[in-house]
Amino acid sequence: MDNLRGAKIRLKNLGYYDGVIDDGKSDDLRLAVADFQDDHKDTHGLDATGELDTGTAGALEEVHGS
């Protein structure tokens, strides 16, 4: 994942995030990541921590298609 802005854009495109698109961390981002992780726990082995770790970033890029 190149940056938080890219993650936020991907999450927004997938319907998980509706906050400000910038490079900052926020509670909105943490909740969006946790929701994404929960929805993809079985297919990508994610735990719903709300942290944008390497596994989550890879799954997000894969699901988003870029």
C-alpha positions as CSV (number, residue, x, y, z in Angstrom):
1,M,0.0,0.0,0.0
2,D,1.5,3.3,-1.1
3,N,-0.1,5.5,1.5
4,L,-3.1,6.1,3.7
5,R,-4.7,8.3,1.0
6,G,-4.6,5.3,-1.4
7,A,-6.1,3.0,1.3
8,K,-8.9,5.6,2.0
9,I,-9.7,5.9,-1.7
10,R,-9.9,2.1,-2.1
11,L,-12.0,1.7,1.0
12,K,-14.3,4.5,-0.2
13,N,-14.7,3.0,-3.7
14,L,-15.6,-0.3,-2.0
15,G,-18.2,1.4,0.3
16,Y,-16.4,1.1,3.6
17,Y,-15.1,4.7,4.1
18,D,-16.9,8.0,3.9
19,G,-14.4,10.3,5.6
20,V,-11.8,12.8,4.5
21,I,-9.3,11.6,1.9
22,D,-5.9,12.6,3.2
23,D,-2.8,10.9,4.6
24,G,-3.9,11.0,8.3
25,K,-5.1,8.3,10.6
26,S,-8.5,8.6,12.0
27,D,-11.2,6.7,13.9
28,D,-13.2,6.6,10.6
29,L,-10.3,4.9,8.9
30,R,-9.9,2.4,11.7
31,L,-13.6,1.5,11.7
32,A,-13.6,1.2,7.9
33,V,-10.5,-1.1,8.0
34,A,-12.1,-3.2,10.7
35,D,-15.3,-3.6,8.7
36,F,-13.2,-4.6,5.6
37,Q,-11.2,-7.1,7.6
38,D,-14.3,-8.6,9.1
39,D,-15.9,-9.0,5.7
40,H,-12.8,-10.6,4.3
41,K,-11.7,-12.7,7.3
42,D,-12.6,-16.0,5.7
43,T,-11.2,-15.4,2.2
44,H,-8.0,-13.6,3.2
45,G,-7.4,-14.7,6.8
46,L,-7.8,-11.2,8.3
47,D,-8.4,-10.4,11.9
48,A,-10.6,-7.3,12.5
49,T,-8.0,-5.2,14.3
50,G,-8.7,-1.9,12.5
51,E,-4.9,-1.7,11.7
52,L,-3.8,-1.4,8.1
53,D,-1.2,-4.1,8.3
54,T,0.6,-5.7,5.3
55,G,-2.0,-8.5,4.9
56,T,-4.9,-6.1,5.0
57,A,-3.2,-3.7,2.5
58,G,-2.6,-6.6,0.1
59,A,-6.2,-7.9,0.5
60,L,-7.5,-4.4,-0.1
61,E,-5.5,-4.0,-3.3
62,E,-6.6,-7.4,-4.5
63,V,-10.3,-6.8,-3.7
64,H,-10.2,-3.3,-5.2
65,G,-8.4,-4.5,-8.3
66,S,-5.4,-2.1,-8.0
